[in-house]
Every structure is written in structure tokens, then in C-alpha cells.
Amino acid sequence: MAGDKFKPQYKRLLFIDKMIRAGKYPSCASLAAEWEVSAKTIQRDIDYLKYEMDAPIEYDKSRHGIYYNDKTWFLPAVLLSEGDILALLVGTHALEMYKGTPVAEELKSIYTRLAQLLPDKISMAPELIFNRFSFYGAPARPISADIWKTLIRAVLTQRVLHMDYASPRSKDPKQHTIHPLHLANIEGDWYVLAFETRWEDIAQFAVSRIMKAELKDEAFTMPKGFDAQRMMNDRFGKFVHASEGTKIAVRLLFKAKIAASIAEKTWHPEQELKWHRDGQLELAFPVRDLRDIMPWLLSHGSAVRPLAPQKLRAMVNAELEKMLAAR
């Protein structure tokens, strides 16, 4: 097998397993000659199989080779390519933009273990990979690990959840009994879409604002027609609406100095762009509630002018007057 001596370890492990399973009773010497590597390298491979992967390997003195004393054992399949695993490791570092969420650390731990499967040619310590890529997102609110686990169980088992929720509109936490339907990470923060039993409607709750969560024995059924994907597509920013009510057509005019950067992004799946001869850009899209776009709209300052609806223009003017009065 000339030229293969630099192939990754897992390919040698697969070959060793194949030879043992075929009843060839391979030895360190024969395998080393086949792969053009040292006998010590093959011995390390065999030790890895035996002590790290619990392979039932024994040595047969009469045949001068190794065999399995339990033929029901199988080598775990490695289904990921080298590129796949490297992409996962890089993706793990991207999860750091969601700091404060338990899932980030859990996935990072899993993907770090996958680093051990990287082939010899590109194998490197995980910390080296992480140090060569950077991802910075919006600050994420921290989530209690216990509440996260309880919520996950509720979603997966479709069980009722009783919680104390600290709404930003209330000084004291309020009690809610919900049917958790869907978890979504929106712009760095986790939210649960749930049927609130008292309101008899689907609502959006920030997971970080759940102060206490108690899983009940009572099970619930998914509401007929519930479509989380449709709700995600209808949202603007972090605001999700369960109702399929009337959409409001919004038209905004961006000045030429930021028009190109606005055109580069998809702000809404139904958006439409229209370029003006003077370089300005008109952006149109539907929303469920005009309040959803106010923070984003105001963040562009004088570089954007609302064209429609008239109510939106009035809302912007009123907010600007409040800002001036507060100075």
C-alpha cells in the first residue's frame, strides 16, 4: 500500500478491523509493512482500538496474530469526512456568539471530542482552530441550565410547564401555565413559542426571563395548524406573531450613502427592492405590527425616510419628539 503511509489513523483502524474480521490474524509486522509505517505506529493503533474503543482484541500465539474474542463487536462507523469535521469545529466556535446559553457549551464539548477523529494531515489541537477564527454577535442574555433542561423536556415530551416569568412590563414575575411548542434562537436569544392556557392563545416568551420552571405530568397536543416555520418567516427582528391577521405594507426610502449595504441583506423573505435614479433605494415588505420595526428603523437615523403607511411616519415623528424632549 505504497504512498498511503500518511493517510489518517482512522483509515488504518478500518483496515485493521477488516483484516481481523476476515480471519487473517494480522500482526504488527505485517500491518506495518502493508502501510509502510513503523511497528510502533501499528501497536498504538491496536492499543487505541483495545483501550479507547473497547475492541475485544486478543493475541493468538499459534497464529502469531490478533483476533476478536467477541465477533458481535463492531467498529463504530465514521460517517463524517475530514472537511465535515473541520466545519463542525469552526461552527462550534461560532456558537460563542450565543454565550449564556447552555447548548453552546454542550455542543462545543461534543465537537471538541470529534477533533480526535481528524486525520493526521490536518490534525491540530482544537484550541488552535478556535484561535484562528472569530465570531462576534449581539450580547445574549444568560439562561439557567436547570430551566433550559426542564424546558427541553417539556418541548420533546409535550408536557405542560408551569413557570414564573419576569416580563419587562412588570416589576414582579408572573405565573404562567404553558404548552411549550417550539424553541427558536432569534438574533442570539432563545425564545419559546407556547400556548398560554389563561390567554388561550400562542405567545412568545424569552427563555432568559423564565425565573422558575416546573414540569407537570399532564401532556398536551399540538394545536391544529400550528406552523412554526410560517411564524418565523412572518416575523421582523425578534418579534413573532401567532395570528395570521392582516399584514401591513411598509415602504422605506434609504439614502444613497447606505443603500448598497441595505440591498446586500435580506431583511424579510417577502421584501422588494426598487432603485431610484439618484442612487436611493426603496425597500418594501409586509409586517404584522408596525412596532416591530421601530427600533431597527430608528437605528438608521436620517439615512432612512418612511414612505408608507402614514401611521408609521406619525409613529417615527412622535418618537423623535420624545427623544428631543428628553434631552
C-alpha atoms as one frame of an Amber mdcrd trajectory, in Angstrom:
protein
   0.000   0.000   0.000   2.774   2.360  -1.018   2.120   6.071  -0.694  -0.550
   5.552   1.965   1.668   5.960   4.993   0.402   9.494   5.554  -3.267   8.509
   5.478  -5.194   9.296   8.667  -5.348   6.915  11.582  -8.985   6.040  11.216
  -8.326   4.526   7.775  -5.693   2.272   9.328  -8.183   1.330  12.038 -10.735
   0.382   9.401  -8.121  -1.726   7.604  -7.020  -3.471  10.808 -10.652  -4.237
  11.633 -11.199  -5.584   8.128  -8.188  -7.919   8.375  -9.210  -9.211  11.800
 -12.800  -9.790  10.721 -11.608 -11.650   7.617  -9.704 -14.104   9.845  -6.278
 -13.017   8.601  -4.797 -12.830  12.124  -2.712  -9.727  11.250   0.400  -8.841
  13.228   2.126  -5.538  13.914   4.865  -6.513  11.481   2.538  -7.455   8.608
   0.359  -4.377   9.090   3.387  -2.085   9.344   4.765  -3.468   6.080   1.374
  -3.071   4.366   1.048   0.561   5.412   4.732   1.474   5.260   4.724   2.740
   8.828   6.591   1.618  11.913   5.502  -1.315  14.041   5.159   1.137  16.954
   2.571   3.118  14.972   0.511  -0.024  14.381   0.858  -1.006  18.042  -0.532
   2.399  19.024  -3.440   1.827  16.629  -4.164  -1.562  18.190  -3.910  -0.118
  21.704  -6.329   2.623  20.682  -8.814   0.030  19.418  -8.457  -2.070  22.534
  -8.364   0.516  25.297 -10.204   3.523  23.838 -12.820   1.766  21.727 -13.133
  -1.385  23.876 -12.346  -3.719  20.984 -12.114  -7.367  22.244  -8.648  -7.910
  20.746  -6.581 -10.949  21.780  -3.266 -12.358  20.544  -3.113 -15.914  19.152
   0.372 -17.314  19.820  -0.042 -20.217  17.408  -1.080 -17.940  14.505   1.166
 -15.040  15.531  -1.601 -12.508  15.059  -4.589 -10.813  16.641  -8.296 -11.688
  16.590 -11.610 -10.697  18.201 -12.789 -12.920  21.051 -16.266 -11.438  20.599
 -17.445 -11.276  16.996 -20.511  -9.227  17.915 -18.324  -6.146  18.482 -18.160
  -3.698  15.597 -16.006  -0.668  14.956 -18.115   2.500  15.221 -18.713   3.950
  11.778 -17.104   7.300  10.954 -19.566   8.958   8.588 -18.072  12.436   8.539
 -15.409  13.489   6.086 -12.358  15.465   7.127 -13.937  18.649   5.789 -17.204
  17.958   7.609 -15.485  17.577  10.953 -13.370  20.689  10.478 -16.511  22.629
   9.551 -18.175  21.394  12.730 -15.254  22.562  14.816 -15.328  26.001  13.231
 -19.098  26.046  13.698 -18.607  25.276  17.368 -16.638  28.477  17.807 -19.439
  30.354  16.066 -21.706  29.220  18.898 -19.806  31.550  21.194 -21.913  34.387
  19.813 -24.695  32.771  21.880 -22.807  32.972  25.166 -25.002  32.305  28.156
 -26.983  29.506  26.527 -26.263  26.001  27.864 -26.463  24.491  24.380 -23.330
  26.376  23.272 -21.055  24.734  25.823 -22.647  21.309  25.333 -22.125  21.361
  21.578 -18.611  22.720  21.945 -17.773  19.763  24.190 -19.179  17.312  21.638
 -17.348  18.868  18.705 -14.095  19.051  20.639 -14.288  15.277  21.096 -14.838
  14.958  17.359 -11.484  16.687  16.875  -9.827  13.423  17.832 -11.140  11.948
  14.560  -9.353  14.499  12.394  -6.857  12.896  10.007  -3.148  13.191  10.663
  -2.592  15.573   7.719  -4.732  18.357   9.179  -4.924  17.272  12.794  -4.372
  20.098  15.249  -5.354  20.947  18.777  -8.934  22.302  18.951  -7.735  25.462
  20.703  -5.571  26.253  17.676  -8.578  26.047  15.386 -10.641  28.227  17.706
  -7.870  30.829  17.942  -7.826  31.303  14.158 -11.497  32.199  13.689 -13.576
  34.857  15.417 -17.326  35.406  15.535 -18.957  38.273  17.381 -22.711  38.572
  17.724 -25.143  40.585  19.767 -24.875  40.038  23.547 -27.088  37.152  24.636
 -28.970  37.023  27.921 -27.827  34.132  30.165 -30.091  31.130  30.675 -30.265
  28.889  33.739 -29.064  25.385  32.884 -31.809  23.802  35.043 -34.536  25.840
  33.373 -33.074  25.023  29.953 -33.161  21.268  30.651 -36.689  21.437  32.050
 -37.882  23.379  29.011 -36.238  20.937  26.606 -38.007  18.022  28.313 -41.321
  19.852  28.105 -40.910  20.523  24.378 -39.773  16.997  23.494 -42.323  15.149
  25.644 -45.189  17.626  25.032 -45.824  18.169  28.726 -47.366  21.166  30.443
 -44.980  23.638  32.067 -45.709  25.972  34.958 -43.353  28.950  35.147 -42.612
  32.248  36.835 -41.888  34.787  34.114 -40.256  38.198  34.582 -41.883  40.307
  31.909 -40.115  43.613  31.118 -43.507  45.275  31.527 -43.982  44.083  35.120
 -41.967  44.622  38.298 -42.727  41.181  39.730 -42.625  37.771  37.961 -45.997
  36.483  36.790 -47.128  32.868  36.827 -47.971  31.177  33.541 -49.067  27.684
  32.596 -47.950  26.957  29.069 -47.738  24.267  26.399 -44.195  24.708  25.001
 -44.463  24.173  21.238 -41.215  25.367  19.683 -37.801  26.738  20.678 -36.089
  29.264  18.429 -32.838  31.201  18.611 -33.592  34.630  17.183 -30.717  37.071
  16.806 -28.736  35.454  19.619 -31.511  34.993  22.207 -33.669  31.926  22.822
 -37.446  32.136  22.743 -40.189  29.580  23.310 -43.431  29.715  21.339 -46.096
  28.362  23.647 -49.846  28.112  24.099 -50.702  30.158  27.193 -53.671  28.412
  28.853 -55.065  31.532  30.544 -54.918  33.621  27.374 -55.957  30.692  25.176
 -53.520  31.884  22.556 -49.966  31.281  21.352 -47.393  33.670  22.802 -43.647
  34.276  22.618 -41.586  34.096  25.814 -37.868  34.868  26.266 -36.244  31.817
  27.867 -33.818  34.041  29.787 -36.769  35.678  31.570 -38.083  32.391  32.979
 -37.222  32.555  36.681 -38.659  29.179  37.693 -39.953  26.211  35.698 -41.860
  23.151  36.883 -42.630  20.250  34.565 -46.111  18.800  35.031 -47.268  15.229
  34.393 -50.078  16.469  32.157 -49.489  16.065  28.433 -50.777  18.354  25.689
 -51.448  18.026  21.970 -50.075  20.329  19.307 -52.614  22.971  18.194 -54.169
  22.232  14.837 -52.481  24.217  12.097 -49.518  25.308  14.213 -46.689  26.187
  11.826 -43.502  27.465  13.478 -41.773  27.977  10.129 -44.567  30.211   8.885
 -44.368  32.256  12.077 -40.600  32.622  11.720 -40.951  33.767   8.111 -43.577
  36.337   9.078 -41.518  37.926  11.837 -39.390  41.035  11.644 -36.461  41.033
  14.052 -37.195  39.221  17.304 -40.953  39.621  17.256 -43.081  36.593  16.372
 -46.836  36.711  15.824 -49.059  33.657  16.060 -52.018  35.265  14.354 -52.368
  35.211  10.590 -54.041  38.609  10.649 -53.776  41.347   8.069 -50.264  42.304
   7.010 -49.260  45.949   6.819 -47.330  47.041   3.728 -44.260  49.094   4.657
 -42.200  51.212   2.243 -38.916  52.836   3.257 -36.550  55.068   1.303 -32.831
  54.793   2.117 -30.329  57.441   1.094 -27.639  56.551  -1.423 -24.871  56.509
   1.227 -26.251  53.327   2.858 -28.391  51.959   0.013 -25.816  49.382  -1.094
 -25.391  47.921   2.402 -29.164  47.688   2.830 -29.549  45.924  -0.514 -26.941
  43.307   0.433 -29.133  41.755   3.145 -32.472  40.002   3.227 -34.445  41.818
   5.902 -37.703  39.999   5.182 -38.473  36.951   2.984 -41.100  38.958   1.066
 -39.080  42.130   0.608 -38.933  44.029  -2.672 -36.202  46.440  -3.753 -36.523
  49.371  -6.107 -33.554  51.524  -7.095 -34.062  55.222  -7.820 -32.047  57.103
 -10.413 -30.382  59.242  -7.757 -28.965  56.127  -6.038 -31.558  55.920  -3.293
 -33.153  52.561  -2.512 -36.789  51.825  -1.793 -37.366  48.781   0.425 -40.841
  47.303   0.752 -42.069  44.389   2.902 -45.114  43.389   4.983 -45.253  43.292
   8.792 -47.842  42.204  11.350 -47.202  45.111  13.715 -45.505  48.437  12.958
 -43.954  48.482  16.430 -41.769  45.535  15.407 -39.691  47.626  13.007 -39.378
  50.820  15.044 -36.045  50.031  16.804 -34.434  48.921  13.536 -35.860  51.867
  11.597 -34.693  54.460  14.133 -31.203  52.919  14.236 -30.620  54.263  10.692
 -31.327  57.831  11.755 -31.626  60.413   8.992 -30.465  57.932   6.330 -33.975
  56.476   6.017 -37.396  58.024   5.437 -40.662  56.099   5.910 -42.894  56.438
   2.857 -45.834  54.253   3.910 -48.040  53.742   5.716 -48.843  57.201   7.018
 -49.232  55.743  10.528 -45.587  54.673  10.519 -44.459  58.187   9.633 -46.550
  59.518  12.521 -45.017  56.965  14.911 -41.477  57.948  13.903 -42.230  61.685
  14.293 -43.762  61.088  17.731 -40.738  59.107  18.873 -38.340  61.770  17.629
 -40.276  64.426  19.550 -39.988  62.323  22.726 -36.253  61.941  22.182 -35.816
  65.704  21.787 -37.948  66.405  24.858 -35.830  64.029  26.948 -32.591  65.882
  26.191
